[in-house]
Amino acid sequence: MTTIPSAYSPSLGLYDTQKAIGLIKNIFQVKLCAALHLKRVTAPLFVDPATGLNDDLNGVERPVGFDIPAVGHDGQVVHSLAKWKRLALHDYDFFVGNGLVTDMNAIRRDEELDNLHSIYVDQWDWEKVIDQGTRNTAYLMDTVEKIVSAICGTLDELKWQFSDLNTQLCRDVAFVTAQELEDLWPELTPKQREARFTQEHKTVFIRQIGGKLKSGQPHDGRAPDYDDWELNGDLLFWHEPLQCALEISSMGIRVDSESLDRQLILSGCEARRELPFHKMLLSGELPLTIGGGIGQSRLCMLLLGKAHIGEVQASLWDEDTRSKCKSAGIVLL
């Protein structure tokens, strides 16, 4: 459901918004690559579903599939490139300490539409080779801080060119586990906990998402075959126009053979062991990695102080959303 903030007025008009979006995407990618030692690569829009490379997200979203007569089998639009990137690092001979980044575009047909969610997804999908010595919480937290620094640095350059922008971000990251949030506010839903904590601390990384908490429920769903549920998390910023926690990135250190084996059992997905990608992972053929996705439209929303994701990306919207936004003077691209 779309909500309209009271007295909302965008800082930038349509022309300057388009200019600013281009600057954000260029500046941030340069800063991200420098901070994490990444190289840009070309990535697929669709994959063969039989390979097991598509990301299952929470396990309930339906991928967009289509037949390809010239190839002889179906294709499937990616949900994300979490698994593809890891295989690419193996195939392209990337070495420890270096990684890749790509522009990922996807269609998530079952997304519930609101101010933050669209059926069109665009993000920087990145992945980096690590070794056993850096497969730990300290390395994860250090990587999060580097990403936050790149985001804040992008905002600094943006405000130098657009003096009307008044977005403020906190560079100091508050780290908390999903279980610690449940312990603090067991009566609240996970999203309510996120909002409460992020409003207080402004920039937050919630760790250990996917496994069941003491309540018997997970904080949020995670596919069992890319993130290690003990070494992952979500990066959120407090978004003043909507007075909400805005998730910018889901990321983590990826499963090794041991954690994949455990998580396939816990999630009841043991049939995936027979898929090519999973066989390689279980046999130790793929490199240890860390990676994630950083929402491009989400980052533009955050830095430009926009109230609706449709102000920074072109998508399709229901009649109620279009009507509410038009009445409020919010232009959907």
C-alpha positions as CSV (number, residue, x, y, z in Angstrom):
1,M,0.0,0.0,0.0
2,T,1.3,3.4,-0.9
3,T,1.5,6.1,1.8
4,I,2.0,9.8,1.1
5,P,4.1,11.8,3.7
6,S,2.4,15.0,4.9
7,A,3.9,18.1,3.3
8,Y,6.2,16.1,1.1
9,S,7.9,18.1,-1.6
10,P,10.9,16.6,-3.6
11,S,14.1,18.5,-3.4
12,L,14.9,18.1,-7.1
13,G,12.6,18.4,-10.1
14,L,12.4,15.8,-12.9
15,Y,15.4,17.1,-14.9
16,D,17.8,17.3,-12.0
17,T,16.5,14.0,-10.6
18,Q,17.5,12.2,-13.8
19,K,20.9,14.0,-13.7
20,A,21.4,13.0,-10.1
21,I,20.5,9.4,-10.7
22,G,23.2,9.1,-13.4
23,L,25.7,10.7,-11.0
24,I,24.8,8.4,-8.1
25,K,25.2,5.3,-10.3
26,N,28.5,6.4,-11.7
27,I,30.1,7.8,-8.5
28,F,29.0,4.9,-6.2
29,Q,30.1,2.2,-8.5
30,V,33.6,3.7,-8.6
31,K,33.7,4.1,-4.9
32,L,32.4,0.5,-4.3
33,C,35.0,-1.0,-6.7
34,A,37.8,0.9,-5.0
35,A,36.7,0.0,-1.5
36,L,36.2,-3.7,-2.1
37,H,38.6,-4.3,-5.0
38,L,36.0,-5.2,-7.6
39,K,36.0,-5.4,-11.4
40,R,32.8,-4.9,-13.4
41,V,31.7,-7.9,-15.5
42,T,28.8,-8.6,-17.8
43,A,26.0,-10.8,-16.3
44,P,22.9,-12.6,-17.6
45,L,19.4,-11.4,-17.5
46,F,18.1,-15.0,-17.5
47,V,19.5,-18.5,-16.8
48,D,18.7,-22.2,-17.4
49,P,16.5,-23.3,-14.5
50,A,18.0,-26.8,-14.6
51,T,21.4,-25.4,-13.4
52,G,20.1,-24.4,-10.0
53,L,21.7,-20.9,-10.5
54,N,18.6,-18.8,-9.9
55,D,18.2,-17.3,-6.5
56,D,15.0,-18.6,-4.7
57,L,14.9,-15.6,-2.3
58,N,12.4,-16.5,0.4
59,G,11.4,-19.7,-1.5
60,V,7.9,-18.6,-2.4
61,E,8.4,-16.1,-5.2
62,R,7.6,-17.3,-8.8
63,P,10.3,-16.7,-11.3
64,V,9.3,-15.4,-14.8
65,G,10.0,-18.2,-17.2
66,F,9.7,-18.4,-21.0
67,D,10.4,-20.9,-23.7
68,I,13.4,-20.5,-26.1
69,P,12.7,-22.5,-29.2
70,A,16.2,-21.9,-30.7
71,V,17.9,-23.3,-27.6
72,G,15.5,-26.2,-26.9
73,H,14.6,-25.5,-23.3
74,D,13.2,-22.8,-21.1
75,G,14.8,-19.7,-19.7
76,Q,14.2,-18.1,-16.3
77,V,14.6,-14.4,-15.5
78,V,17.0,-14.1,-12.5
79,H,15.8,-13.1,-9.1
80,S,19.3,-12.2,-8.2
81,L,22.8,-13.4,-9.2
82,A,23.9,-14.7,-5.8
83,K,24.9,-18.2,-7.2
84,W,25.9,-17.1,-10.7
85,K,28.5,-14.7,-9.3
86,R,30.2,-17.4,-7.3
87,L,30.5,-19.7,-10.3
88,A,31.8,-16.7,-12.4
89,L,34.6,-16.1,-9.9
90,H,35.6,-19.7,-10.3
91,D,35.4,-19.7,-14.1
92,Y,37.2,-16.3,-14.5
93,D,40.0,-17.3,-12.1
94,F,39.5,-14.4,-9.7
95,F,41.9,-14.6,-6.7
96,V,41.6,-14.0,-3.0
97,G,40.9,-10.4,-2.1
98,N,39.4,-9.5,-5.5
99,G,35.9,-9.7,-6.9
100,L,33.3,-8.7,-9.4
101,V,30.4,-6.3,-9.6
102,T,27.6,-6.2,-12.2
103,D,24.4,-4.4,-13.0
104,M,21.6,-6.8,-12.2
105,N,18.1,-6.3,-13.5
106,A,15.3,-8.6,-12.5
107,I,11.5,-9.0,-12.5
108,R,9.8,-10.1,-9.3
109,R,6.3,-10.7,-10.3
110,D,4.9,-11.5,-6.8
111,E,6.3,-8.4,-5.1
112,E,3.7,-6.5,-3.0
113,L,3.8,-2.9,-4.3
114,D,4.3,0.0,-1.9
115,N,6.6,3.0,-1.6
116,L,9.7,0.8,-1.4
117,H,8.8,-2.2,-3.6
118,S,8.5,-2.6,-7.3
119,I,8.2,-5.6,-9.6
120,Y,11.4,-4.2,-11.3
121,V,14.6,-4.7,-9.4
122,D,17.9,-3.1,-10.2
123,Q,21.0,-3.6,-8.1
124,W,24.7,-3.8,-8.0
125,D,25.4,-7.5,-7.5
126,W,28.9,-8.0,-6.2
127,E,30.9,-11.0,-5.0
128,K,34.5,-11.3,-3.7
129,V,36.9,-14.2,-3.1
130,I,38.0,-14.7,0.5
131,D,39.9,-17.4,2.3
132,Q,39.3,-19.3,5.5
133,G,41.1,-16.7,7.6
134,T,38.7,-14.0,6.6
135,R,35.5,-16.1,6.7
136,N,34.4,-14.6,10.0
137,T,32.2,-11.9,11.6
138,A,35.0,-9.3,11.8
139,Y,35.6,-9.4,8.1
140,L,31.8,-9.1,7.4
141,M,31.6,-6.1,9.6
142,D,34.6,-4.4,8.1
143,T,33.1,-4.9,4.6
144,V,29.8,-3.4,5.8
145,E,31.6,-0.3,7.1
146,K,33.4,0.1,3.7
147,I,30.1,0.0,1.9
148,V,28.6,2.6,4.2
149,S,31.6,4.8,3.7
150,A,31.1,4.6,-0.1
151,I,27.4,5.5,0.3
152,C,28.2,8.5,2.5
153,G,31.0,9.6,0.2
154,T,28.6,9.5,-2.8
155,L,26.2,11.7,-0.8
156,D,28.9,14.2,-0.1
157,E,29.7,14.5,-3.8
158,L,26.1,14.7,-4.7
159,K,25.4,17.5,-2.3
160,W,28.3,19.5,-3.7
161,Q,26.5,19.5,-7.1
162,F,22.9,19.9,-5.8
163,S,22.8,22.4,-2.9
164,D,19.1,21.9,-2.3
165,L,19.6,18.3,-1.1
166,N,19.3,18.1,2.7
167,T,19.7,14.3,3.2
168,Q,21.7,13.4,6.3
169,L,23.3,10.0,6.8
170,C,25.2,8.5,9.8
171,R,28.6,6.9,9.0
172,D,28.7,5.0,12.3
173,V,27.1,1.5,11.9
174,A,25.2,-0.1,14.8
175,F,25.5,-3.9,14.6
176,V,22.9,-6.1,16.1
177,T,21.8,-9.7,15.7
178,A,18.3,-10.7,14.8
179,Q,18.1,-12.6,18.1
180,E,19.1,-9.5,20.0
181,L,16.3,-7.6,18.4
182,E,13.8,-10.3,19.3
183,D,15.1,-10.2,22.9
184,L,14.7,-6.5,23.1
185,W,11.1,-6.4,21.7
186,P,9.6,-9.9,21.6
187,E,6.1,-8.3,21.3
188,L,6.9,-6.6,18.0
189,T,7.1,-8.0,14.5
190,P,10.6,-8.3,12.9
191,K,9.9,-5.2,10.7
192,Q,8.7,-3.2,13.7
193,R,11.9,-4.2,15.5
194,E,14.0,-3.0,12.5
195,A,12.2,0.3,12.5
196,R,12.6,0.9,16.2
197,F,16.3,0.1,16.2
198,T,17.1,2.0,13.0
199,Q,15.2,5.1,14.1
200,E,17.4,5.2,17.2
201,H,20.8,4.4,15.5
202,K,20.2,5.7,11.9
203,T,22.6,3.3,10.2
204,V,22.1,-0.4,11.1
205,F,23.4,-3.8,10.1
206,I,21.2,-6.7,11.3
207,R,23.2,-9.9,11.5
208,Q,22.3,-13.6,11.4
209,I,19.1,-13.7,9.3
210,G,17.6,-17.0,8.0
211,G,17.6,-19.4,10.9
212,K,14.9,-19.8,13.5
213,L,15.0,-17.5,16.5
214,K,14.1,-18.5,20.1
215,S,10.5,-17.8,19.2
216,G,10.6,-20.6,16.6
217,Q,10.3,-18.1,13.7
218,P,13.1,-16.6,11.5
219,H,13.6,-12.8,11.4
220,D,13.2,-13.1,7.7
221,G,13.4,-15.8,5.0
222,R,16.7,-16.6,3.3
223,A,17.4,-19.2,0.7
224,P,19.6,-22.0,2.2
225,D,22.2,-22.1,-0.6
226,Y,23.9,-18.8,-0.8
227,D,24.3,-16.9,2.6
228,D,25.6,-18.6,5.7
229,W,22.9,-17.7,8.1
230,E,25.4,-17.1,10.9
231,L,27.5,-14.7,8.7
232,N,25.0,-12.6,6.8
233,G,22.7,-9.6,7.4
234,D,20.8,-6.6,6.1
235,L,22.1,-3.0,5.9
236,L,19.4,-0.3,6.7
237,F,19.3,3.5,6.9
238,W,16.7,5.6,8.6
239,H,14.7,7.4,5.8
240,E,13.3,10.7,7.0
241,P,10.7,11.3,4.3
242,L,8.9,8.0,5.0
243,Q,9.9,7.8,8.7
244,C,11.0,4.2,8.1
245,A,14.0,1.8,8.0
246,L,15.1,1.6,4.4
247,E,17.0,-1.6,3.5
248,I,19.8,-0.9,1.0
249,S,21.6,-4.2,0.9
250,S,21.2,-7.8,1.8
251,M,24.7,-9.5,2.0
252,G,26.9,-12.0,3.7
253,I,29.6,-14.5,3.7
254,R,28.5,-17.4,1.5
255,V,27.9,-21.0,2.5
256,D,30.8,-23.4,2.5
257,S,30.1,-27.1,2.1
258,E,29.5,-27.6,5.8
259,S,27.0,-24.7,6.2
260,L,25.3,-25.6,2.9
261,D,24.8,-29.2,4.1
262,R,23.3,-28.0,7.4
263,Q,21.0,-25.4,5.9
264,L,19.7,-27.7,3.2
265,I,18.6,-30.1,5.9
266,L,17.0,-27.3,8.1
267,S,15.1,-25.9,5.2
268,G,14.0,-29.3,3.7
269,C,15.7,-28.6,0.4
270,E,17.9,-31.6,0.2
271,A,16.8,-32.4,-3.3
272,R,19.0,-29.5,-4.4
273,R,22.1,-31.5,-3.7
274,E,21.7,-33.1,-7.2
275,L,21.9,-29.7,-9.0
276,P,25.2,-28.9,-10.8
277,F,25.9,-25.8,-8.7
278,H,25.3,-27.5,-5.4
279,K,27.4,-30.5,-6.3
280,M,30.3,-28.2,-7.0
281,L,29.8,-26.4,-3.7
282,L,29.5,-29.5,-1.6
283,S,32.6,-31.0,-3.2
284,G,34.6,-27.9,-2.4
285,E,35.2,-26.9,-6.0
286,L,33.9,-23.3,-5.7
287,P,35.9,-20.5,-3.9
288,L,34.9,-19.1,-0.5
289,T,33.2,-15.8,-1.1
290,I,31.4,-12.8,0.4
291,G,28.9,-10.9,-1.6
292,G,25.5,-9.2,-1.8
293,G,23.2,-6.9,-3.7
294,I,22.9,-3.1,-3.3
295,G,19.7,-1.7,-4.6
296,Q,20.3,1.0,-7.2
297,S,16.8,2.6,-7.0
298,R,16.8,2.2,-3.2
299,L,20.1,4.1,-2.9
300,C,18.8,6.8,-5.2
301,M,15.6,7.1,-3.1
302,L,17.7,7.4,0.1
303,L,20.2,9.9,-1.2
304,L,17.7,12.1,-3.0
305,G,15.1,12.0,-0.2
306,K,12.3,10.6,-2.4
307,A,9.0,9.3,-1.0
308,H,8.4,6.6,-3.7
309,I,10.6,4.3,-5.6
310,G,8.7,5.1,-8.7
311,E,10.3,8.6,-8.6
312,V,13.7,7.1,-9.5
313,Q,12.8,4.1,-11.7
314,A,10.3,3.2,-14.5
315,S,7.9,0.4,-13.6
316,L,4.2,-0.6,-13.7
317,W,1.9,0.5,-10.9
318,D,-1.7,-0.3,-9.9
319,E,-4.4,2.4,-10.3
320,D,-4.6,3.2,-6.6
321,T,-0.8,3.9,-6.5
322,R,-1.0,6.1,-9.6
323,S,-4.0,8.0,-8.3
324,K,-2.5,8.7,-4.8
325,C,0.8,9.8,-6.2
326,K,-0.8,12.1,-8.8
327,S,-3.0,13.7,-6.2
328,A,0.1,14.4,-4.1
329,G,2.1,15.8,-7.0
330,I,4.5,12.8,-7.0
331,V,5.6,12.0,-10.5
332,L,6.1,8.3,-11.2
333,L,8.6,7.7,-14.0
